[in-house]
Amino acid sequence: MLFSILALDHVQLAMPAGEEDRARAFYRDLLGLSEVVKPANLARRGGVWFEAGSLKLHLGVEAEFRPARKAHPALLVSNLPALLAAASAAGYPPVTDEPLPGYDRAYLADPFGNRIELLEPVVG
């Protein structure tokens, strides 16, 4: 083969137009991701970008927005119980699912209904 895939650069989710502040409240303020300034040529489209370590999560405006309820990013976290308590207090009730060997996990719906999986490796 003359090429290879090196890594995943970012994940993009859709959001409705004009909802950047709600995205910031969830992804920046609740989940603790840092907002990244979008390049000027892309900023006019709306949306907002976030990062944490090697994670890059972009939210782009979609005119006929429909939330991703099955397809989703899975975020590795530490202290999942504390995050779930903070999410509940902020009005984002966690949803549990079938066990996944080696992980504690739950799902949240972002302010737009997109599914976000939260995974914490089980130690021991």
Secondary structure by P-SEA (a helix, b strand, c coil): cccccccccbbbbbbcccaaaaaaaccccccbbbbbbcccccccccccccccccbbbbbbbbccccccccbbbbbbbcaaaaaaaaaaaacbbbbbcccccccccbbbbcccbbbbbbbbbbcc
